[in-house]
Amino acid sequence: MYHILIVGGHDATFQFFNKNDYHYSVIQEKDSLGSNLKSLTSNVRIIEEISYEEIEEKYLEIDQSKKIDLIYSFSEDGLLHTAELVSRFNVKGISLESLEILINKEFLRNKLVDSKFSIPFKELSQVEELHNFYNKHGEIILKPKVGSGSEGVIKVSDEVSFNKARSYISSNPNDFIVEKYIKGQEFSIETMSKNGKHEIVAITEKTLCKNSFAELQHVIPALSLSEDNLKELSKFAIDLLTYLDYQTGPNHIEVKLNEGEVFLIEINNRVGGDYIAYLINSVTGRNLYQETIDSYFGVDESKLDNVIHPYRYCVSRAIYSVFNKENILDIAKYGEIIEYSYKETENNQKNDLVVNCDKLGMFVFGCDDKEKFQDFIKNVSLVMDH
């Protein structure tokens, strides 16, 4: 039986692994030890925080006891460190080369130059270049070269936001790039690759928080897409992965559809966050976490078991301010709140400008009736008032 080492991740993730298929060990932060992890394995090594030094130390301890066949992280914080271990110890897992291309926005945009996936962008070396790019393209996006979760991303569309962006990068403009702002509806394309063969698993329709790039909501299936749109987005994603010569594992591809044209916003080689895996499991029966592990050992068939809550329509919704679950139970009566997490905070103030890491919690709602599902989405927005 293969020995799998998983680094970090939300506790909800661990319920998707079948402990009869592999032997699992986990390196986890001390504040993230939940019931699903404890149910999966007792071989847990605790660390203070996600850092390469702590992970390597625990890796060597575990490997000495039982040889590790694959190391992986479903947490953005752990991806780079596990890839570094893959490179250093020649163990299966995500390659450092493929990861660095995708987590570094400058590397990615340069690699895509002169392809159909390219959008106008500029690597900054001095503050004045921000002004020139803004004058040329109008609305633009400033983002760190390396980062995640919408942190540090600023839309520049007027004098106020321009001054904010200029002040933000004044000390280190080399750490940022600017891109032309793309209008349109945003979607997330979830894919699985096995030995260079790519498959579209699902497409979710995304809603962002007002006045920020923090993700608020994902809906599956993407109800606004026509069949032609679905084919177009699917082909775009497959062509992108082929162009990047991506080989094995999941990808979370963020795109915008504007007047029939598809534009690449981001690509991350991981399973989509915000409980997207729940949505996919409920609506399609696919288990992306287990499939990711399987993909490294030549298991070709898709996992259509372990469907936790089967529904035709699902939505995940982020919680960014003080919330009472009782407020949505009545409007959820035609379906089910199939996952819910919420953590109180001392700061009870709403903040219109948030980033993904400001989330206090999330919930997933499933329903089999399309009309009642759409009513829930409309009504929950009124109740939560983001």
Buried (B, 14 or more C-beta within 10 A) or exposed (E): EBBBBBBBBBBBBBBBBBEEBBBBBBBBBEEBEBEBBEEBBEBBBBBEEBEBEBBBBBBEEBBEEEEBBBBBBBBBBBBBBBBBBBBEBEBBBBBBEBBBBBBBBBBBBBBBEEEEBBBBBBBBEEBEBBBEBBEEBEBBBBBBBBBBBBBBBBBBBEEEBBEEBBEBBEEEBEBBBBBBBBEBBBBBBBBBBBEEEBBBBBBBBBBBBEEBBBBBBBBBBBEEBEEEBBEBBBEBBBBBBEEBEBBBBBBBBBBBBEEEEBBBBBBBBBBBBBBBBBBBBBBBBBBBBBBBBBBBEEBEEBBEEBBEBBBBBBBBBBBBBEBEEEEBEEBBEBBBBBBBBBEEEEEEEEEEEBBBEBBBBBBBBBBEBEEBBBBBBEBBBEEBEB
